[in-house]
Amino acid sequence: MGKKKHPVKGDYGYYSYEKKRRAAIVAFMFGLTLLIFFTGIIMTGTRKNMFTLVAILGVLPAAKWAVQMIMIFLQKPIDPKVVDITEQAAGELTHGYELCVTAYEGRLPLDAVVVCGNNIAAYSSAEKGKFEFMESHVRKILHGNGFGNPTFKIFRKLEAYQERIRQLSQDPQRYREGLKYTPDEAHAGETRDEAVLRVIKNISL
């Protein structure tokens, strides 16, 4: 039996897995820092030793991981209903889940993203956020990465999102017509749609 594959960014279940993973890393790093600190005190009888310096330096990466842990803990796992709808309506189209797009101006969680040529449809269950700004932000990022001027729409109503990805899946070649993509050596075998999703993943938590 092969080793169980853990969810990666863009997979259903990513948030839940990352919460456990990051919490474990933070607990280990802070635990190790405290162990070094108290070991130094026990061995030297004072806090003024090299162990304390090492422990202080160890707090910095531990704190960085703590921030990353907090960020992922703020994310709400996707409703399984959204997964079912996406899998059924999108068919073989490239898609991803649980992507929280970030920018200097803020962040916005996207429950699901479907890519078909120059058309990207996303669904967000967030009650509030900078929806129009994030649509523009993602378009600019994709344009800057050589993907022309794609249409990126964030749907807030599940029914409208479902209808849109159903339309895309019925005639995907229509939305890919005239588009060209040659992957570099690092992404050999990657399709244009997969490349677009990869860029969106790269700007997500």
N, C-alpha and C positions, 0 to 999 in steps of 0.2 A: 504493500500500500504506500502510495507517495505521500510526501509531507504535505500537511494541510497548508494551503495558501492563505495568507492573511490579506484582508482588504487593503488596497492601496488607494491613494487619492483618486477620486472619481468612481469608486466602487460603492455599492450599497453596503452599509455597515461600517464604513470608514470612520465616521465620528465615534461610534461606540468603541471600536478597536483602539483608536488613537487616544481616547480618554484613559483607557486602562494602561496603554503603553507609556504615555507621557507621565501619568501619575506614578508609575513604577520607577521610571527614570529619575524623577524629582526626588522620590523617597530615598532611592539608592544614593544619589549624589549628596543630598543633605545629610543622610546617615553616615556616609563615608567622611564628610567634612567634620562632623561632630566626633566621629571615632578618632580621627587624626588629632583633633584639638585636645580631647581628653586624654589620649595616649601621651601627648606631650606633657601635660600637667602631671600625670602619674609618674612619668619617667624622670622629669626634671624638678618637680615640686613648684614650678612657677609657670605663669602664662607667657613669660618672656623667653620664648625659644623658637627654633626653626619650625617646629610642628605647627605652632600658632600661625606663622607666616604662610605656610602651605595651606592651612585650613582657610585662612582669609582669602587667598587666591582661588581656592576651590569654591567659595561662595559665588563668585562671579558667573561661571558657567551654570551653576545650579540655579541661580536667580533667573538667568536667561531661559532655561528650560521651564522654570515655574511660570514665567510670562506666557510661554507657548502653551503650557498646560491650561492656564486660565482661559486663553483665547479659544481653545478647542472645547472647553467645558461650557462655554457660552453658546455653543451651537446645538441646535435641536435636531435629533435624528429624523430622517425623512419618514413620512407616513407610508407604510407598505402599499397603500392604495395607489399612491403616485407611481410607485415602482411597477405595479401591475398594469396600470394604464399605459405607462411608457413602453414597457416590454411588448404589450399587445399592439399598440397603435404605431410605434416607431418601426417595428419589425427589425430589419437588418441594418437600419441606419445607425451611424455612430452616435453613441450617447453616454452620458456620465451622470453621477448622482453626488449629492452632498458636497457641493462646491461653494465655498464662501469667497466671493470675489472681493479683493481688497484694493484700496487706493489711498493716497494720502488724505483724501477727504472723508474716508470712512470705509465701511464694508457692507456687503449685502449677501445674505445666504441664498443660494439657488438650489432648490430641491432636486431639479433635474435639468439637463441640457441636452438637446438633440441637434446634430449637425448634418446638413445636407447641402453640399455645394456652398453657395454664397448666402444661404439662409440658415440662421441659427435660432432655434426656439427654446426658451427657458421658462421654467415655472418656479415661482417663489411664493411660499406660504407666509412670508414675513408680513406683519400687519402694517409696518411703516418702514421707510427707507428712501434712499435717493435713487429711485428706479430709473428715471430718465437720465440722470447723470451716469449711472452705471452702464446703461445701454450705450451711451456715447463713449464712455471710457473703454469698454470692451471693443467697440468698433475701431477706435483709434489705435489700440494695442494691436489688433489683428492687421490693420492697415500698415502699421509700422513694421510688422513682421512679414510683409510681402503678400498679404492675402486680399489685396484690392480694397473694395468698399462693400463689405458684407452687410447684410441685414441682420441685426441682432435685436430680438424682441423678448422682453420679459413679460410673461403672462401672469396675472394675479388670480385669474379665474381658471379653475382646473378644466372646465368644459371647453373653454376657448383654446387652451393649450392642447388638449386632446384632439380637437378638431384640426388644429394647425399641423401637428405632427402626423396626423392621418393623411392630410393632403400631401405632405412631403413624401411620405412613404409610398403613395400610390404611383408616383412617376418621378423617382429620384433623379433620373438622367436629365430630365427637363431642367432641374435646378443646378446641374453640374456642367451643362453644355458650354463649351468654350473655355472652361477652366483648366489650367495646366499646373502641375506641381511635380517637381523633381526633388526627392528627399536627399539630404546630404548623407555622408557615410555613417554618421552617428544615428541616423533614423532610417536606415535602409529597409525597404519594404513597407514603409508607412504610406498610407493614402493621404490625400489632401484633407479629407474630413477628419482623419485621426490627428493630423498635424494641427488643425484648427482647435480641436479639443485639448490637445497637449498644451497649447499656448494659454488657453483659458485655465487649465489646471495650474500652470506656472504662476498665475497671478491670484491664485486662491490659497486659502489656509491649508 
